[in-house]
Amino acid sequence: MITKNSLITRDIDILSELAKLNLITVHISVTTFEEKLRSIMEPRTATASKRMETIKKLSEAGIPVGVMVAPIIPGLNNHEISDIVRKAADNGAVSAGYNVVRLNGSVSTLFRDWLFKNFPDRANKVWNLVTTLHGGKVK
C-alpha cells in the first residue's frame, strides 16, 4: 500500500494481522518537510511531521513500512531527499523509493501553469531542469 494520509493508522489492527502473514508493506509518501511547499503541492494532506508519526506507529505495530519520496521536482524539493529518507529511517522505515515528476499528456500543461503561478521566481529554472530529466520533451 502507498498513502499520503495518516488515517491509515485507523486500520493498524488489520494491517498488523496482514503483516504477521507477510502480506503487506505500507509506504508513506513524503514530498517535503517545507510546510509552505507541501501546502502548495499537496493541499489537504497530512503534514510531513504527521507522516513521520504514521511511519513510527506502523513500525511499532510490526508493520513493514517504507517511505516514498515523490514526486521529486528538481529545484523545488530534490535537496530534501536524504533528509526525508534519514528521518523516515529514524522513525522505523525499512525501505525507501522515489519517483521523479512525470508529465504525461496534458499533465505537462497543467504542471507548467501551476509552476509559473506558484513559483514565478524560479519557474524557468525548474521547468528547464524538469525538461532535461525527460530528454528535452515533457509531453
Protein Blocks (a to p, Z undefined) as FASTA:
>chain_A
ZZfbfklmmmmmmmmmmmmnopaccddddfbfclklmmmmmghiacfklmmmmmmmmmmn
opacddddddddehilmmmmmmmmmmmmmnopabdcddddddehjllmmmmmmmmmmmmm
lmmmmmmmmmmmnnopaZZ
